[in-house]
Amino acid sequence: MMTALKKRAYALENKFAYDQTFMFKAEARRNALIGLWAASEMHRQDADAYAQEVAVAHVTSPDGAFERVRDDLTAAGLPVDEDELRNRMVALLRDVAREMYDGR
C-alpha cells in the first residue's frame, strides 16, 4: 500500500513540475509575442530585441510584461486600454498553450 502511495505522490510531483515549466515557457512566448505586437504599434525598428526585453520583464514581476508594454505604449503617445491589453495577453497565452500542446 505504501508503495502505491509513494508512486502516486511522485507522479503528482512530476505533474506539478511539468505544469509549472509548461506555464513558464508559455508565458515567455506570450510575452515575446505581445512585445512584437507593441513594437509594431510603436513602429520600433528593434522589434525582436524589444520583444526579448518584454519577455524578461515578466521574470522580475508577475505583471512585468504588462507594465512594460503599457508604460512604453503610453510613453510613445499611444492610447492604452488596460482591459484590452490584458485581454490580448490572455488570448495570446491561450493560443500559445494550444500550440505547445499540439507540439508546435
C-alpha positions, 0 to 999 in steps of 0.5 A: 500500500505504501508503495502505491502511495509513494508512486502516486505522490511522485507522479503528482510531483512530476505533474506539478513540475511539468505544469509549472515549466509548461506555464513558464515557457508559455508565458515567455512566448506570450510575452515575446509575442505581445512585445512584437505586437507593441513594437509594431504599434510603436513602429520600433525598428528593434522589434525582436530585441524589444520583444526579448526585453518584454519577455524578461520583464515578466521574470522580475514581476508577475505583471512585468510584461504588462507594465512594460508594454503599457508604460512604453505604449503610453510613453510613445503617445499611444492610447492604452486600454488596460482591459484590452491589453490584458485581454490580448495577453490572455488570448495570446497565452491561450493560443500559445498553450494550444500550440505547445500542446499540439507540439508546435 
